[in-house]
Amino acid sequence: MTKRYVSLPDEAEAGMREFIDEVDRRLSSDEDTCSVVEDVLIDLSGDREAYERWQNGDSVSTAERVRLQSYDPCNTTLESEYYAEKDEERFRRSKHLQWLWRQFDSLPIADNVEFALRFRRMLADHLFEECGDNCRFFKGISFTYGHNITIGDNTVVHDDVHLDDRGKLTIGDRVSISDGVHVYSHDHDVVDQTEVRNYHTTVEDDVRLTYDSMVQAGNKVGENSIVGARGVVQHDIPAHHIAVGMPAKSVKIKPGWEDVATPIEEAGINRQEERHIKYDLPDDLDVFDEFGRDLQPPR
């Protein structure tokens, strides 16, 4: 074991537990999620006095008003809010929880590791489709929606990871996702990048995705495998394999697993299309090309 147990002083532990339990209870109730998020961010930011002055009609600067308004996620937008194919009903709630997660990470208190890990773990229960026991989520993790993510037990996600669940993302038990990793579940057409295809991307049990690696949409990283630093997964990685490079290729089988693993020479199969997730767009959608391009090839 390379780590040691760390505990907070009793008074700090009691206060932390009480606060997290209170937020958990409010998010589990019928209370408006926007109101819960707004209250939590105002108090954690130490802005309650300024907020009440504004609510009482006292004069505030335009910058202060914008800051105070933005504690309420209903007054904000996220990039994923503009995606036409999203489930509008599910997104309404996940947006509010995403805003709380992101804004919490921007606060100094998010550097209190013991508190922050427990707070994010509590939020994961409300944000993700499913989250297992004893998961740890470090600082700067981002999602597309959050509600299309399933994570198993004892998984750790380190700093500055992006988990794209525009399609569907399944992560198993005891997975280690290192700093700077990106896991995608959507891709763009090579001619018209506004045409999006969604996929189901899977990272199986006991996988290690090491520093700055990337898993492209629709691929499966097999159980007990490793993707080396800055490796780019463009096809399935078989169980127990070690894959490195751009694109990531299997170079070794973990010692002791040779008899049960797929042979190296049989690795490298792309099954992305088997995991394509089709969607329908509303008939009354006002479609536009944000780039304003003419995509006709030259004659």
C-alpha positions as CSV (number, residue, x, y, z in Angstrom):
1,M,0.0,0.0,0.0
2,T,1.5,3.3,-1.1
3,K,-0.9,5.6,0.7
4,R,-1.8,6.4,4.2
5,Y,-5.1,7.3,5.9
6,V,-5.6,11.0,6.7
7,S,-8.3,12.3,9.0
8,L,-9.6,15.8,9.8
9,P,-9.9,17.2,13.3
10,D,-13.2,16.1,14.9
11,E,-14.9,19.5,14.7
12,A,-13.9,20.0,11.0
13,E,-15.1,16.4,10.2
14,A,-18.5,17.0,11.9
15,G,-19.0,20.3,10.1
16,M,-18.1,18.8,6.7
17,R,-20.4,15.8,7.2
18,E,-23.3,18.0,8.3
19,F,-22.9,20.3,5.3
20,I,-22.7,17.5,2.7
21,D,-25.6,15.6,4.2
22,E,-27.7,18.8,4.1
23,V,-27.0,19.4,0.4
24,D,-27.6,15.7,-0.4
25,R,-30.9,15.9,1.4
26,R,-32.0,19.0,-0.4
27,L,-31.0,17.6,-3.8
28,S,-33.0,14.4,-3.0
29,S,-36.1,16.4,-2.1
30,D,-38.7,18.1,-4.2
31,E,-37.0,21.4,-3.7
32,D,-36.2,23.4,-6.9
33,T,-32.6,22.4,-7.9
34,C,-31.8,25.9,-9.1
35,S,-32.5,27.2,-5.6
36,V,-30.4,24.6,-3.9
37,V,-27.4,25.3,-6.2
38,E,-27.8,29.0,-5.8
39,D,-27.8,28.8,-2.0
40,V,-24.8,26.5,-1.9
41,L,-22.7,28.6,-4.2
42,I,-23.6,31.9,-2.4
43,D,-22.6,30.5,1.0
44,L,-19.5,28.7,-0.1
45,S,-18.4,31.9,-1.9
46,G,-19.0,34.0,1.2
47,D,-21.3,36.3,-0.8
48,R,-24.5,36.0,1.3
49,E,-24.3,39.7,2.5
50,A,-23.9,41.1,-1.0
51,Y,-26.6,38.8,-2.3
52,E,-29.1,40.0,0.3
53,R,-28.3,43.6,-0.3
54,W,-29.0,43.1,-4.0
55,Q,-32.3,41.2,-3.2
56,N,-33.3,44.1,-1.0
57,G,-33.0,46.5,-3.8
58,D,-29.8,48.2,-2.8
59,S,-27.5,49.6,-5.5
60,V,-24.9,47.2,-6.9
61,S,-22.5,47.6,-9.7
62,T,-23.2,45.9,-13.0
63,A,-20.3,43.5,-12.6
64,E,-21.5,42.6,-9.1
65,R,-25.1,42.0,-10.4
66,V,-23.8,39.6,-13.1
67,R,-21.8,37.7,-10.5
68,L,-24.7,37.4,-8.1
69,Q,-27.1,36.4,-10.9
70,S,-24.7,33.6,-12.1
71,Y,-25.0,31.7,-8.8
72,D,-28.4,30.6,-10.2
73,P,-27.7,28.0,-12.9
74,C,-31.0,29.1,-14.6
75,N,-29.1,32.4,-15.5
76,T,-26.2,30.6,-17.2
77,T,-25.5,28.5,-20.3
78,L,-23.2,25.6,-20.9
79,E,-21.7,24.6,-24.3
80,S,-23.7,21.3,-24.2
81,E,-26.9,23.3,-23.9
82,Y,-26.7,24.1,-27.6
83,Y,-26.6,20.5,-28.7
84,A,-29.7,19.8,-30.7
85,E,-30.1,16.0,-30.0
86,K,-29.9,16.1,-26.2
87,D,-32.6,14.8,-23.9
88,E,-34.1,18.2,-22.9
89,E,-35.9,16.9,-19.8
90,R,-32.8,15.1,-18.4
91,F,-30.5,18.0,-19.3
92,R,-32.5,20.5,-17.3
93,R,-31.6,18.9,-14.0
94,S,-28.1,17.7,-15.0
95,K,-27.2,21.3,-16.1
96,H,-27.9,22.6,-12.6
97,L,-25.8,19.9,-11.0
98,Q,-23.0,20.4,-13.5
99,W,-22.9,24.1,-12.7
100,L,-22.6,23.4,-9.0
101,W,-19.8,20.9,-9.7
102,R,-17.9,23.3,-12.0
103,Q,-18.3,26.4,-9.8
104,F,-17.4,24.4,-6.7
105,D,-14.1,23.5,-8.4
106,S,-13.4,27.2,-9.0
107,L,-13.5,28.0,-5.3
108,P,-10.5,27.9,-2.9
109,I,-12.3,25.4,-0.7
110,A,-12.1,22.8,-3.6
111,D,-8.4,22.4,-2.7
112,N,-9.4,20.9,0.6
113,V,-9.0,17.3,-0.8
114,E,-10.8,15.4,2.0
115,F,-13.9,17.7,1.7
116,A,-13.8,18.1,-2.0
117,L,-13.7,14.4,-2.7
118,R,-16.7,13.7,-0.5
119,F,-18.6,16.6,-1.9
120,R,-18.1,15.6,-5.6
121,R,-18.9,12.0,-4.7
122,M,-22.2,13.1,-3.3
123,L,-22.9,15.2,-6.4
124,A,-22.1,12.2,-8.6
125,D,-25.0,10.3,-7.1
126,H,-27.3,13.0,-8.3
127,L,-25.6,13.8,-11.7
128,F,-24.5,10.5,-13.2
129,E,-26.8,7.7,-14.4
130,E,-25.1,5.5,-11.9
131,C,-22.1,5.8,-9.6
132,G,-20.6,3.0,-7.5
133,D,-19.1,3.0,-4.0
134,N,-15.9,4.6,-2.9
135,C,-15.2,6.6,-6.1
136,R,-12.9,9.6,-6.0
137,F,-13.2,12.6,-8.3
138,F,-10.4,15.2,-8.3
139,K,-10.4,18.8,-9.5
140,G,-11.2,20.1,-12.9
141,I,-13.3,17.1,-14.3
142,S,-15.7,18.1,-17.0
143,F,-18.7,16.4,-18.6
144,T,-20.9,16.9,-21.6
145,Y,-24.2,16.2,-19.7
146,G,-23.3,13.9,-16.8
147,H,-26.5,11.9,-17.0
148,N,-25.2,9.4,-19.6
149,I,-22.3,8.3,-17.4
150,T,-22.2,5.0,-15.5
151,I,-19.2,4.4,-13.2
152,G,-18.5,1.3,-11.1
153,D,-16.9,0.9,-7.6
154,N,-13.6,2.2,-6.4
155,T,-12.8,4.1,-9.5
156,V,-10.6,7.2,-9.4
157,V,-10.7,10.1,-11.8
158,H,-7.8,12.6,-11.5
159,D,-7.3,16.3,-12.3
160,D,-8.4,17.9,-15.6
161,V,-10.1,14.9,-17.1
162,H,-12.9,15.2,-19.7
163,L,-15.6,12.6,-19.8
164,D,-17.7,13.2,-22.9
165,D,-21.1,11.6,-22.5
166,R,-22.8,13.2,-25.5
167,G,-23.4,9.5,-26.5
168,K,-23.0,7.0,-23.6
169,L,-20.0,6.4,-21.4
170,T,-19.6,3.3,-19.2
171,I,-16.6,3.0,-16.9
172,G,-16.1,-0.1,-14.8
173,D,-14.8,-1.0,-11.3
174,R,-11.3,0.0,-10.0
175,V,-10.5,2.1,-13.1
176,S,-7.7,4.6,-12.8
177,I,-8.0,7.7,-15.1
178,S,-4.9,9.9,-14.9
179,D,-4.5,13.7,-15.2
180,G,-5.5,15.1,-18.6
181,V,-7.3,12.1,-20.0
182,H,-10.1,12.6,-22.5
183,V,-12.7,9.9,-23.1
184,Y,-15.1,10.6,-26.0
185,S,-18.5,9.3,-27.0
186,H,-19.2,11.5,-30.1
187,D,-17.5,12.2,-33.3
188,H,-17.9,14.6,-36.3
189,D,-18.3,13.9,-40.0
190,V,-15.0,14.6,-41.9
191,V,-16.8,16.8,-44.5
192,D,-19.5,18.6,-42.4
193,Q,-18.3,18.8,-38.8
194,T,-21.8,20.0,-37.7
195,E,-23.0,16.4,-38.4
196,V,-22.4,14.6,-35.1
197,R,-22.5,10.8,-34.5
198,N,-22.9,9.4,-31.0
199,Y,-21.5,6.2,-29.7
200,H,-21.3,4.0,-26.6
201,T,-17.7,4.1,-25.3
202,T,-16.7,1.5,-22.6
203,V,-13.7,1.4,-20.2
204,E,-13.8,-2.0,-18.5
205,D,-12.8,-3.1,-15.0
206,D,-9.2,-2.5,-13.7
207,V,-8.2,-0.4,-16.7
208,R,-5.5,2.3,-16.4
209,L,-5.7,5.3,-18.7
210,T,-2.4,7.0,-18.0
211,Y,-1.4,10.7,-18.4
212,D,-2.9,12.7,-21.3
213,S,-4.2,9.6,-23.1
214,M,-7.4,9.7,-25.2
215,V,-10.1,7.2,-26.0
216,Q,-12.0,8.0,-29.2
217,A,-15.8,7.5,-29.5
218,G,-17.2,4.0,-29.7
219,N,-14.1,2.1,-28.6
220,K,-13.8,-0.5,-25.8
221,V,-10.8,-0.6,-23.6
222,G,-10.7,-4.2,-22.3
223,E,-10.4,-5.2,-18.6
224,N,-7.1,-5.0,-16.8
225,S,-5.4,-3.2,-19.8
226,I,-3.2,-0.1,-19.8
227,V,-3.1,2.8,-22.3
228,G,0.2,4.5,-22.1
229,A,0.8,8.2,-21.6
230,R,-0.6,10.3,-24.5
231,G,-1.8,7.2,-26.3
232,V,-4.7,7.7,-28.6
233,V,-7.2,4.8,-28.7
234,Q,-8.7,4.4,-32.2
235,H,-9.8,0.8,-31.9
236,D,-10.6,-1.7,-29.2
237,I,-7.9,-2.6,-26.8
238,P,-8.1,-6.3,-25.8
239,A,-8.2,-7.3,-22.1
240,H,-4.8,-7.5,-20.3
241,H,-3.0,-5.6,-23.1
242,I,-0.6,-2.7,-22.8
243,A,-1.1,-0.2,-25.7
244,V,1.0,2.8,-26.4
245,G,1.4,5.4,-29.1
246,M,-0.6,7.5,-31.6
247,P,-2.6,5.6,-32.6
248,A,-2.3,3.3,-29.6
249,K,-1.2,-0.2,-30.5
250,S,-0.9,-3.3,-28.3
251,V,2.8,-3.9,-27.6
252,K,2.7,-6.3,-24.7
253,I,0.4,-8.6,-22.6
254,K,0.6,-8.1,-18.9
255,P,2.9,-10.8,-17.3
256,G,0.8,-13.8,-16.1
257,W,-2.1,-13.1,-18.4
258,E,-0.6,-14.5,-21.7
259,D,-2.7,-17.7,-21.7
260,V,-6.0,-15.9,-21.5
261,A,-5.4,-12.7,-23.5
262,T,-6.0,-12.2,-27.2
263,P,-2.7,-12.6,-29.0
264,I,-0.9,-9.4,-29.9
265,E,-1.2,-10.1,-33.7
266,E,-5.0,-10.3,-33.4
267,A,-5.4,-6.9,-31.7
268,G,-6.4,-3.7,-33.4
269,I,-10.0,-4.3,-34.5
270,N,-12.3,-1.3,-34.7
271,R,-15.9,-2.0,-33.7
272,Q,-17.0,1.6,-33.5
273,E,-20.0,1.2,-35.8
274,E,-21.4,-1.6,-33.6
275,R,-21.8,1.0,-30.9
276,H,-23.4,3.8,-32.9
277,I,-26.3,5.4,-31.1
278,K,-28.9,6.8,-33.5
279,Y,-31.0,9.8,-32.6
280,D,-33.9,11.9,-34.0
281,L,-34.0,15.6,-34.1
282,P,-37.2,17.6,-33.6
283,D,-39.1,18.4,-36.8
284,D,-39.4,22.0,-35.9
285,L,-35.7,22.5,-35.1
286,D,-34.2,25.7,-36.5
287,V,-31.0,24.2,-37.9
288,F,-28.0,26.4,-38.7
289,D,-24.3,26.0,-39.5
290,E,-22.3,28.0,-37.0
291,F,-19.4,28.2,-39.5
292,G,-21.5,29.6,-42.4
293,R,-19.6,27.5,-44.9
294,D,-20.3,26.4,-48.5
295,L,-19.6,22.6,-48.3
296,Q,-19.9,21.9,-52.0
297,P,-16.7,20.5,-53.5
298,P,-15.0,22.5,-56.2
299,R,-16.0,21.7,-59.8
